[in-house]
Amino acid sequence: MVKTPEQYFAEQTLEIKPVTSSALSPAEQAFVQKYLGSDALQHVPQLEPDPLLPGMGDISDAKDQTDSGVMQSLRSRLAEMEELQMVSFYIRGQIYLLPVFVIVEVLRYMPVTRLPMAPRYMAGVINLRGKITPLLHLDALLTNERQVRYTDKSCIIICGANSMHIGLIFDKLHTMYTVEKNRLNWNVEAYLGAGAEFLCGMADINDHLHAIIDPELIVNKILED
């Protein structure tokens, strides 16, 4: 039986823990210096929302690293797994996927602190339990839509990537899939061309190819822009 995302995450006994240390990771430091300035953190109000869905992601998880201590790419991690749990969701009517292990939690709409100098795809930032977290318009990053939207009906997937959290704005949850390794296709560029910039692969589900979003590639984009 295929479980809904709500059923799957309700069975988890994971607890979202508040951040107790003020130390920032190198990626977080780079983001703050680039978009906020070191003295701006105190002006971003701290939020402690109840999650719509708790998740499984843990950016400090040792499984993310090889024996040499080098962080594995998401594609490499997925390629090593025989079976994957994927959450699907809608962005402008299109279905996209995320592996459950990168999902920290799913939240409802929250007010954001806007960044005047940020690119169009960045809605702003939130202080999520002491962790500065940029919120990003996935429709601006993944589709040809020119008019971004973030309303009280929007949802946010908080992901762990490259030692920082990001919030991905989407329209609504779809369902959850168990995907076998042989149903994955890594040649995204052949199908989507330029639209593959933030994707690490595609999954063949019921004879339909759905793109897998790579949060690590999005973090790289944020820090490079």
C-alpha positions in Angstrom: 0.0 0.0 0.0 1.3 3.4 -0.9 1.3 5.8 2.1 0.6 9.5 1.9 3.4 11.8 3.1 1.2 12.6 6.1 0.9 8.9 7.0 4.6 8.2 6.5 5.9 11.1 8.5 3.3 10.6 11.3 4.9 7.2 11.9 8.3 8.7 12.5 9.3 9.4 16.1 11.7 12.2 15.2 11.7 15.5 17.0 12.6 18.8 15.5 15.2 20.2 17.9 15.9 23.9 18.3 19.3 25.2 17.5 21.3 25.7 20.8 24.5 27.0 19.3 25.1 30.4 17.7 28.0 29.1 15.6 27.3 29.2 11.9 28.6 26.7 9.4 30.9 28.0 6.6 27.9 28.0 4.1 25.7 29.9 6.6 28.5 32.4 7.2 28.9 33.0 3.5 25.2 33.5 3.1 24.9 35.9 6.0 27.8 38.0 4.8 26.5 38.0 1.2 22.9 38.9 1.8 22.4 40.2 5.4 25.6 41.5 7.0 26.8 40.2 10.4 24.8 42.7 12.4 21.5 41.9 10.6 20.7 38.6 12.3 19.3 40.2 15.4 16.7 42.0 13.3 15.2 38.7 11.9 12.5 37.6 14.4 12.9 34.0 15.5 10.0 31.6 14.5 9.1 28.3 16.2 6.2 27.0 14.0 4.5 23.6 14.4 5.6 21.5 11.4 3.0 20.4 8.9 5.1 17.3 8.5 8.3 16.4 10.5 11.0 15.0 8.4 14.1 12.8 8.3 16.8 15.1 7.1 19.9 15.7 9.3 22.7 17.8 7.7 25.1 16.5 10.3 24.4 12.9 9.4 27.7 11.0 9.0 26.2 9.0 6.2 26.6 12.1 4.0 30.4 11.7 4.0 32.8 9.2 2.7 35.6 7.7 4.8 37.9 10.5 3.7 35.5 13.1 5.2 34.6 14.5 1.8 30.8 15.3 1.4 29.1 13.0 -1.2 26.9 14.6 -3.8 23.2 13.8 -3.6 23.4 11.9 -6.9 26.2 9.7 -5.5 24.2 8.9 -2.4 21.1 8.1 -4.4 23.0 5.9 -6.8 24.2 3.7 -3.8 20.7 3.0 -2.6 18.6 0.1 -3.9 15.3 1.6 -3.0 14.4 5.2 -2.3 11.5 7.0 -0.5 10.5 10.1 -2.5 8.0 12.8 -1.6 6.2 14.3 -4.6 4.7 17.8 -4.7 3.3 20.3 -7.2 5.0 23.4 -8.6 2.8 25.2 -11.1 1.0 22.0 -12.0 4.2 20.0 -12.5 5.2 17.2 -10.2 8.7 17.2 -8.7 10.4 14.8 -6.2 12.7 15.0 -3.2 14.3 12.1 -1.3 12.8 12.0 2.2 16.3 11.9 3.8 17.0 15.5 2.8 13.7 16.8 4.2 14.0 18.3 7.6 10.3 19.3 7.9 7.4 20.7 5.9 5.9 24.0 7.1 2.9 26.1 6.2 3.2 29.7 5.0 5.2 32.0 7.3 6.1 35.7 7.0 9.6 36.4 5.7 12.2 39.1 6.1 12.8 40.4 2.6 16.3 41.1 1.3 16.4 44.1 -1.0 19.5 43.0 -2.9 18.6 39.3 -3.3 17.8 37.7 -6.7 14.2 37.3 -7.8 14.0 33.7 -6.9 14.7 34.4 -3.2 11.5 35.3 -1.3 13.5 36.3 1.8 14.8 34.7 5.0 13.4 33.4 8.2 15.0 32.7 11.6 13.8 29.1 12.1 14.4 28.2 15.7 17.7 30.1 15.7 18.8 29.0 12.2 18.8 31.6 9.5 17.0 30.0 6.5 16.5 31.4 3.0 13.1 30.8 1.4 13.3 30.2 -2.4 10.7 30.4 -5.1 10.9 27.0 -6.8 8.7 28.2 -9.6 11.3 30.8 -10.5 14.2 28.3 -10.4 12.5 25.3 -12.2 9.9 26.7 -14.6 9.4 29.5 -17.1 7.0 31.3 -14.9 8.0 35.0 -14.7 5.5 35.9 -11.9 6.5 34.3 -8.6 4.0 33.7 -5.9 4.1 33.1 -2.1 0.6 33.2 -0.5 -1.0 31.9 2.7 -1.8 28.7 0.7 1.9 28.0 0.0 3.9 25.4 1.7 7.6 25.1 2.5 10.0 22.1 2.5 12.9 22.7 4.7 15.9 20.8 3.4 19.4 20.2 4.7 22.2 20.8 2.1 25.8 21.7 2.3 25.7 22.4 6.1 22.8 24.8 5.9 19.1 24.8 5.7 17.0 26.2 2.8 13.2 26.5 2.5 11.7 25.5 -0.9 8.3 27.1 -1.6 5.9 24.8 -3.4 2.1 24.7 -4.1 0.9 21.5 -2.4 1.9 18.0 -1.5 1.1 15.2 -4.0 2.0 11.8 -2.6 4.9 9.5 -1.7 6.6 6.9 -3.7 9.0 4.0 -3.2 11.3 4.1 -6.2 13.7 1.2 -7.1 17.2 2.0 -8.3 16.6 0.7 -11.8 13.8 3.3 -12.2 16.2 6.2 -11.9 17.7 8.1 -14.9 20.7 10.3 -14.4 20.8 11.9 -17.9 18.6 14.8 -17.0 20.1 17.2 -19.6 18.9 14.9 -22.4 15.3 15.4 -21.4 15.2 18.9 -20.0 18.2 20.8 -21.3 18.8 24.1 -19.5 16.0 23.2 -17.1 18.2 20.6 -15.5 20.4 23.1 -13.6 19.0 22.2 -10.2 18.1 18.6 -10.8 20.2 15.4 -10.1 18.1 12.9 -11.9 14.7 11.6 -12.9 12.5 8.8 -11.7 10.3 6.7 -13.9 7.0 6.3 -12.0 4.0 4.7 -13.7 5.6 5.4 -17.1 6.0 9.1 -16.3 9.4 10.8 -15.7 9.5 13.1 -12.7 12.5 15.3 -11.9 14.4 15.0 -8.6 15.4 18.3 -7.1 18.9 18.6 -5.7 19.0 21.1 -2.8 22.8 21.2 -2.8 22.8 22.6 -6.4 20.4 25.3 -5.2 22.7 26.2 -2.3 25.6 26.6 -4.7 23.5 28.9 -6.8 22.7 31.1 -3.8 26.3 31.5 -2.7 27.6 32.1 -6.2 25.0 34.7 -7.3 
